[in-house]
Amino acid sequence: MTETMHRVEEDEIDIREIFSTIYRYKAMITLFVLVAVIVSSTIAYFKPNVYKASASVEVGIQKYGYMAGQDMLSMAMSGDAANAETEIEIIKSRFLSQKAAEEVDVTHRYYTTRRFKEVELYKASPFQVGMLRGYGISFDFYPVDEKSYRLVVEEAFDKNGGTWSYDEVHEYGKEVSTEYFHLNIVRMKEAADSKYRFVVYDPKESGLIAQGGVSVQQLSKYSNILLVSYEDSVALRAKEFADALARAYIQQNIENKTQEAERKLEFIEEQLKYITENLKSSAMKLEEFKRSSQTVELSAKAQKTIEQISDYESQLSMVSIQEELLNTLYEQIKSGKGLETISIANLSLSDPSLSAMIKKLQDTTIEKKILREDYTEMYPGVVKLTKMINELKKGIRSTVKNLKQSTKEKRELLEHSIAKYRATLEKLPADERMFGQLQRKFVVNEKIYSYLLEKRSETAMVKAATVSNNRVIDHALYPELPIKPKRKLIVLVGLILGLIVGVAVAFLREFLDNRIKDEEEVTKRSSLPLLGSIPHFTEGEKGKDSEIKVFNSPKSGVSEAFRNLRTNLQFMSFEKESLMIATTSTISGEGKTTVSTNLGAIMSMAGKKTIILNLDMRKPTLHERFGIEIGKGLSSLLAGKTMLKEVIQHTEYENLDVITSGPIPPNPSELIQGPMMEKVLEKLREVYDVVILDTPPIGLVTDARTLMSYADISLYIFRANLSKKEYIKNLERITELNEIPGLGVVLNDVQKGTGSYGYGYGYGYGYYEEDKK
């Protein structure tokens, strides 16, 4: 239970120390916060607005296997199914941004300064610039009048790294050509500002410039709606570019479909040329044979045999086309060229996985090409995609090889069947057999010719009416409010950072600050009793009564602090008739003379006959506090040059006498440590109730140790915010090495608000009359 209470008390002390530290450095922390708020507010104000416009696009994602009922050529020439991830990468590509930038100007940037910050004008510029050379150079533009302008380049770098500048006046509409640039400026309307700035970027880089603002988002995992967004510092350009990007995406989809139809038509036309010639030849041969042999029709057996052969030969033609396409696909996969244009997905009904692998290969190839626009072959994403492409190629080659083998076996089986029926046909009469062969060839060519004509008509219609599977659902709206910067958030973050930095610096200063600040630091580090804590007070001018605070303000907090010290001293020596008190400190300036004079004053006010001895002969100040002459003093008395009664000086205060240090001697230590010192002190004990010895600093000379051995009570003075914490350690070492009777500590000059109890007694400053003034 006791340990728990002790731990709680320690926690309370730590929290109190934290708030005490913050309170001590409140001015510095406030300054940090103010500076941070000013800086963050400045950043927030000058940071340009960023607007975001979005258009929504529906992507026509197709499912594999939906064409299972189509014929061979339709399957061979079918378009590829869309994939949401692939479409997103296509929209984000530099190629598509370049297409959109052909509609929206992203290379000409016109600026002016309004309300101390630079803003872009876009289409509101009072002039337009045409440029052939000098891309990326920042020009300053100053309107002179309706016909002329001033063009300035402060400093720019040439190809060799040298610097150049330019400052000339030109007429609107006239070509300006120099070694570094070639441009023409046309006036559009009256200029509202006195100065403008413009930069023109290379049109070839427009796609790269615009690409950075493009973002694409799939509205949900299972949705085929994409949100195409563009961010820009100009709201109008953000809207226009988002719409232009959506249109460019739709247009490129239509172009791809048109190219597919064109390739299909080319293939059909090539086949038609060959089949047309064969059909003409077979028709002519059939007619010629009919005239020469006068054979008009065949027997039932011959007719059936010829029909069977014709059917098998039609199948053989289809298998040959399929085999040719497989060979083309195999070579294309093997070479790795034009993979994204492969249009023979779903080629085989016997192996539907081939279409899926080809589609995956195309998507991966496109994704790699998009990444290669911005990254090298060593980029991890590119390396991963390269490995995937190689694996897919290997799988497709293996599948195609198997398909080729099965197609070859099917072809051989058909050829065997045809040969069998041909052998049967050979047994027929010669005329009938020849007539059947010619008619069979004619029928086969006619079927293929009709099939190709039908497909050519269908493909031509598709090409003429080509539309995209994708469509724009919502066009971009004009963004009224910027999405960035979040100015309130920037200021709030600045305020928080300023507070954090201020508090951190405060605790760092506290950590590095080695000075004693309050009673708690003394009691934690010292085993000696803290006999009193004297609050800070302003001393008067030298030689005036106001130096002795307890006489000047007897009801003040300072006087109460000395009364408390007097009470504590009486408890420590209640049996003694005469009390000898020595005051010392580590260094000068810690207030031992101030404590001695005010302690002597408070003792005399209690009716105690008191005398104060100034034993600091090297730097005496006691006589100045009472406004008396230094005259003869202890140095003269200890040197045997005068009598004790001659050096005692009576002050204007009742019961309070003083012995000054006298003339500064060359050997104060020898005088103090001589036999006369002890005799003088014994004599004073007989006459006075309280003898106060104002000794030299113990950290500088050894005199104080000798004098403290004579005293009943020794007061060691520390001054808040001046005395260092090491002084407490030195005092502990002195205490261990030398047995000093009645040694106690007094903390002087404690600032108001420091510690837990005002100046340490629980009264608080507002109680005293001096605080009411």
Residue pairs with C-beta under 8 A, 6 or more apart in sequence:
13 520
16 756
17 520
20 518
20 754
20 755
21 506
21 507
21 510
22 29
22 503
22 506
23 753
24 506
24 510
24 517
24 754
25 502
25 505
25 506
25 509
25 510
28 502
28 505
28 506
28 509
29 499
29 502
29 503
29 506
30 502
31 502
32 498
32 499
32 501
32 502
32 505
33 495
33 498
33 499
33 502
34 498
35 498
36 494
36 495
36 497
36 498
36 499
36 501
37 491
37 494
37 495
37 498
39 494
40 490
40 491
40 493
40 494
40 495
40 497
40 498
41 491
41 494
43 490
43 494
44 485
44 487
44 490
44 491
45 117
45 487
46 116
46 117
47 484
47 485
47 487
47 490
48 117
48 118
48 119
48 120
48 233
49 233
49 482
49 484
49 485
50 231
50 232
50 233
50 482
50 483
50 484
50 485
51 231
51 232
51 233
51 234
51 235
51 238
51 479
51 481
51 482
51 483
52 229
52 230
52 231
52 238
52 479
52 483
53 229
53 230
53 232
53 235
53 238
53 239
53 241
53 242
53 243
53 476
53 477
53 478
53 479
54 227
54 228
54 229
54 230
54 242
54 476
55 227
55 228
55 229
55 242
55 243
55 245
55 246
55 472
55 474
55 475
55 476
56 219
56 225
56 226
56 227
56 228
56 472
56 473
56 474
57 91
57 225
57 226
57 228
57 246
57 249
57 250
57 470
57 471
57 472
57 473
58 224
58 225
58 226
58 470
58 471
58 472
58 473
59 82
59 84
59 87
59 224
59 225
59 226
59 469
59 470
60 82
60 224
60 468
60 469
60 470
61 81
61 82
61 83
61 84
61 224
62 81
62 82
62 469
63 81
64 81
64 346
64 352
64 355
64 356
64 359
65 346
65 352
65 355
67 74
67 75
67 78
67 346
68 346
68 349
68 352
70 78
72 318
72 321
72 322
73 268
73 321
73 451
73 455
74 455
75 344
75 345
75 346
75 347
76 321
76 322
76 325
76 343
76 344
76 347
77 260
77 263
77 264
77 267
77 343
77 344
77 459
78 343
78 345
78 346
79 256
79 257
79 260
79 343
80 342
80 343
80 345
80 358
80 359
80 362
81 345
81 359
82 469
82 470
83 359
83 363
84 218
84 224
84 226
85 363
85 367
86 363
86 366
86 367
87 226
87 470
88 216
88 218
88 226
89 366
89 367
89 370
90 96
90 249
90 252
90 366
90 370
91 214
91 216
91 226
91 228
91 245
91 249
92 211
92 214
92 215
92 216
92 370
93 211
93 370
93 373
94 207
94 208
94 211
94 373
94 374
95 207
95 373
96 245
96 248
96 249
96 252
97 206
97 207
97 208
97 210
97 211
97 214
97 245
98 206
98 207
98 210
99 207
99 248
99 251
99 252
100 210
100 241
100 244
100 245
100 247
100 248
101 107
101 203
101 206
101 207
101 209
101 210
101 241
101 244
102 206
103 240
103 244
103 247
103 248
104 210
104 237
104 240
104 241
104 244
105 237
106 201
106 206
106 209
106 210
106 237
106 241
107 200
107 201
107 202
107 203
107 205
107 206
107 209
108 128
108 129
108 198
108 200
109 120
109 198
109 199
109 200
109 201
110 120
110 121
110 122
110 125
110 127
110 129
110 196
110 197
110 198
111 118
111 119
111 120
111 121
111 196
111 197
111 198
112 118
112 119
112 121
112 193
112 195
112 196
112 197
113 119
113 193
113 195
114 193
118 197
120 233
120 234
121 196
122 234
122 236
122 237
123 236
125 188
125 196
125 198
126 143
126 187
126 188
126 189
126 190
126 191
126 192
126 196
127 141
127 143
127 149
127 172
127 185
127 186
127 187
127 188
127 191
127 196
128 185
128 186
128 188
129 183
129 184
129 185
129 186
129 198
129 200
130 183
130 184
130 185
130 186
131 181
131 182
131 183
131 184
131 200
132 182
132 183
133 177
133 180
133 181
133 182
133 183
134 180
134 181
134 182
134 183
134 200
135 200
135 201
135 202
136 199
136 200
136 201
136 202
137 153
137 156
137 180
137 181
137 199
138 153
138 154
138 156
138 197
138 198
138 199
139 151
139 152
139 153
139 197
139 198
139 199
140 151
140 152
140 153
140 154
140 195
140 196
140 197
141 149
141 150
141 151
141 152
141 185
141 195
141 196
141 197
141 198
142 149
142 150
142 151
142 152
142 194
142 195
142 196
143 149
143 150
143 191
143 194
143 196
144 150
144 169
146 187
146 190
147 171
147 172
148 169
148 170
148 171
148 172
149 169
149 170
149 172
149 185
149 187
150 167
150 168
150 169
150 170
151 166
151 167
151 168
151 169
151 170
151 176
151 185
152 166
152 167
153 164
153 165
153 166
153 167
153 180
154 165
155 163
155 164
155 165
156 163
156 164
156 165
156 180
157 163
157 164
158 164
158 180
164 180
166 178
166 180
168 176
170 176
170 185
172 185
172 186
172 187
173 184
173 185
173 186
173 187
174 184
175 182
175 183
175 184
176 182
176 183
176 184
176 185
183 200
201 209
210 230
210 241
213 230
213 231
213 232
213 238
213 241
214 228
214 229
214 230
214 245
215 229
215 230
215 231
216 226
216 227
216 228
216 229
217 226
217 227
217 229
218 225
218 226
218 227
219 225
219 226
219 227
225 473
228 242
228 245
228 246
228 249
229 242
230 238
230 241
230 242
230 245
230 476
231 238
231 483
231 484
232 238
232 241
235 478
235 479
235 480
235 482
236 478
238 476
238 479
239 476
239 477
239 478
239 479
240 476
242 476
243 472
243 475
243 476
246 472
246 475
246 476
247 472
249 470
250 468
250 470
250 471
250 472
251 468
253 468
253 469
253 470
254 466
254 467
254 468
257 466
257 468
258 463
258 466
259 341
260 343
261 459
261 462
261 463
261 466
262 463
263 343
264 343
264 455
264 459
265 456
265 459
265 460
265 463
268 452
268 455
268 456
268 459
269 456
271 448
271 452
272 449
272 452
272 453
272 456
275 445
275 448
275 449
275 452
276 449
278 441
278 445
279 442
279 445
279 446
279 449
282 438
282 441
282 442
282 445
283 442
285 438
285 441
286 435
286 438
286 439
286 441
286 442
289 295
289 434
289 435
289 438
290 296
290 435
293 431
293 434
293 435
295 431
295 432
295 435
297 303
298 306
298 432
298 435
298 436
298 439
299 428
299 432
301 428
302 425
302 428
302 432
302 433
302 436
303 436
305 421
305 424
305 425
305 428
305 436
306 425
306 436
306 437
306 439
306 440
308 421
309 418
309 421
309 422
309 425
309 440
310 440
310 443
310 444
310 447
312 414
312 417
312 418
312 421
313 418
313 440
313 444
314 444
314 447
314 448
315 414
316 411
316 414
316 415
316 418
317 444
317 448
319 407
319 410
319 411
319 414
320 411
322 347
322 348
322 407
323 404
323 407
323 408
323 411
325 344
325 347
326 347
326 400
326 403
326 404
326 407
327 404
328 344
329 342
329 344
329 347
329 396
329 400
330 397
330 400
330 401
330 404
332 338
332 339
332 342
333 339
333 342
333 361
333 393
333 396
333 397
333 400
334 393
334 397
336 393
339 361
339 362
339 365
339 389
340 362
340 365
340 366
340 369
342 358
342 361
342 362
344 358
345 354
345 355
345 358
345 359
346 352
346 354
346 355
347 354
347 355
347 403
348 354
348 403
350 403
350 406
351 399
351 402
351 403
353 399
354 396
354 399
354 400
354 403
357 392
357 395
357 396
357 399
358 396
360 392
361 389
361 392
361 393
361 396
364 385
364 388
364 389
364 392
365 389
367 385
368 382
368 385
368 386
368 389
371 379
371 381
371 382
371 385
372 382
375 381
375 382
376 382
377 383
377 386
425 433
425 436
425 437
426 433
428 436
514 724
514 725
514 726
515 720
515 721
515 722
515 723
515 724
515 725
516 522
516 718
516 719
516 720
516 721
516 722
516 723
516 724
516 725
516 727
516 728
516 747
517 720
517 721
517 751
517 754
518 720
518 747
518 750
518 754
518 755
519 530
519 533
519 747
519 750
519 755
519 760
520 755
520 756
521 725
522 530
522 718
522 728
522 745
522 747
523 530
525 725
525 728
525 729
525 732
526 728
526 731
526 732
526 745
527 732
527 735
528 716
528 731
528 732
528 735
528 743
528 744
528 745
529 744
529 745
530 744
530 745
530 746
530 747
530 760
531 565
531 568
531 569
531 572
531 715
531 744
531 745
531 746
532 561
532 562
532 564
532 565
532 568
532 746
532 747
532 760
533 561
533 746
533 747
533 750
533 755
533 759
533 760
533 761
534 558
534 561
534 562
534 565
534 591
534 595
534 598
534 746
534 747
534 748
534 749
534 750
534 759
535 557
535 558
535 561
535 749
535 750
535 751
535 752
535 758
535 759
535 765
536 720
536 749
536 750
536 751
536 752
537 549
537 556
537 558
539 546
539 547
539 549
539 594
540 546
540 547
540 552
541 547
542 624
542 625
543 624
543 627
544 627
545 551
545 552
545 627
546 552
547 597
547 624
547 625
547 626
548 597
548 598
548 601
548 625
548 626
548 653
549 556
549 558
549 559
549 598
550 556
550 558
550 559
550 562
550 598
550 601
550 602
550 605
551 601
551 605
551 653
553 559
553 769
553 770
554 605
555 768
555 769
555 770
556 768
556 769
556 770
557 758
557 759
557 763
557 765
557 767
557 768
557 770
557 771
558 598
559 602
560 761
560 763
560 768
561 759
561 760
561 761
562 598
562 599
562 601
562 602
563 602
564 761
565 599
565 602
565 746
566 599
566 602
566 603
566 606
568 744
569 579
569 581
569 713
572 713
572 742
572 744
573 579
573 712
573 713
573 742
576 712
577 689
578 685
578 686
578 688
578 689
578 690
578 691
579 689
579 690
579 691
579 712
579 713
580 681
580 685
580 690
580 691
580 693
580 710
580 711
580 712
580 713
581 599
581 690
581 691
581 692
581 693
581 711
581 712
581 713
581 714
581 715
582 692
582 693
582 695
582 704
582 707
582 708
582 710
582 711
582 713
582 714
582 715
583 592
583 595
583 596
583 599
583 692
583 693
583 694
583 695
583 714
583 715
583 717
583 746
584 592
584 695
584 696
584 697
584 698
584 704
584 707
584 708
584 714
584 715
584 716
584 717
585 591
585 592
585 697
585 698
585 699
585 716
585 717
585 718
585 719
585 723
586 697
586 698
586 699
586 718
586 723
586 727
586 730
586 731
587 697
587 699
587 700
587 723
588 619
588 697
588 700
589 719
589 722
590 697
590 717
590 718
590 719
590 722
590 723
590 748
591 717
591 719
591 748
591 749
592 694
592 695
592 697
592 715
592 717
593 614
593 616
593 621
593 622
593 625
593 694
594 625
594 748
595 715
595 717
595 746
595 748
596 612
596 622
596 692
596 694
597 612
597 622
597 625
597 626
599 692
599 715
600 610
600 611
600 612
600 656
600 690
600 692
601 653
601 656
603 610
603 655
603 689
603 690
603 692
604 610
604 653
604 654
604 655
604 656
605 655
607 655
608 655
608 689
608 690
609 655
609 657
609 687
609 688
609 689
609 690
610 655
610 656
610 657
610 688
610 689
610 690
610 691
610 692
611 648
611 656
611 657
611 658
611 659
611 684
611 687
611 688
611 690
611 691
611 692
612 622
612 656
612 657
612 658
612 659
612 692
612 694
613 634
613 658
613 659
613 684
613 691
613 692
613 693
613 694
614 620
614 621
614 622
614 623
614 633
614 634
614 658
614 659
614 660
614 661
614 694
615 634
615 661
615 672
615 693
615 694
615 695
615 696
615 703
615 707
616 622
616 661
616 694
616 695
616 696
616 697
617 634
617 635
617 661
617 662
617 664
617 665
617 668
617 671
617 672
617 696
618 664
618 668
618 696
618 701
619 696
620 630
620 633
620 660
620 661
620 664
622 658
622 660
622 661
622 694
623 629
623 630
623 658
623 660
623 661
626 649
626 651
626 658
628 649
628 651
628 658
628 660
629 660
630 660
630 661
630 662
630 663
631 647
631 649
631 660
631 662
632 641
632 642
632 646
632 647
632 662
632 663
633 647
633 659
633 660
633 661
633 662
633 663
634 647
634 659
634 660
634 661
634 662
634 671
634 680
635 661
635 662
635 663
635 664
635 665
635 668
635 671
636 642
636 647
636 662
636 663
637 643
637 644
637 646
637 647
637 659
637 662
637 676
637 680
638 671
638 672
638 674
638 676
638 677
638 680
639 665
639 671
640 676
644 680
644 683
644 684
647 659
647 660
647 662
648 657
648 658
648 659
649 657
649 658
649 659
649 660
650 657
651 657
651 658
657 688
665 671
668 696
668 703
669 701
669 702
669 703
671 677
672 703
672 706
672 707
673 703
673 706
677 706
677 707
677 710
678 710
681 691
681 693
681 710
684 691
685 691
693 707
693 710
693 711
695 703
695 704
695 707
695 708
696 703
696 704
697 704
698 704
698 705
698 708
698 716
698 734
699 727
699 730
705 734
705 738
705 740
708 714
708 740
708 743
709 740
709 741
711 741
711 742
712 741
712 742
713 741
713 742
713 743
713 744
714 740
714 741
714 742
714 743
714 744
715 744
715 745
715 746
716 731
716 743
716 744
716 745
716 746
717 746
717 748
718 727
718 728
718 745
718 746
718 747
718 748
719 747
719 748
719 749
720 747
720 748
720 749
720 750
720 751
720 754
721 749
721 751
722 749
731 745
734 740
735 743
747 760
750 759
750 760
752 758
752 759
752 765
757 763
757 764
758 764
758 765
759 765
765 771
766 772
